[in-house]
Amino acid sequence: MQDPFNMQRYDADIYTNNSTIRWINRWESRRVGASFSWKFGSQQIKAARDRKNGLGDVESRVSM
């Protein structure tokens, strides 16, 4: 939540010889947001699907 008490504003005082002007500008700045995420598919099936590629063979031959 942003600016829940609506405190964002701009104000100015203008003084001239025979008058004073007080200017206050407020805008609607209160906002509420929500989000969610969803992963499609079964994570157990994806973890069980061990794809073989040439990288594993290279990693076993290289010692660091």
Sequence and secondary structure as in RCSB ss.txt:
>XXXX:A:sequence
MQDPFNMQRYDADIYTNNSTIRWINRWESRRVGASFSWKFGSQQIKAARDRKNGLGDVESRVSM
>XXXX:A:secstr
 B TT   EEEEEEE SS EEEEEEE    B         S HHHHHH     HHHHHHHH   
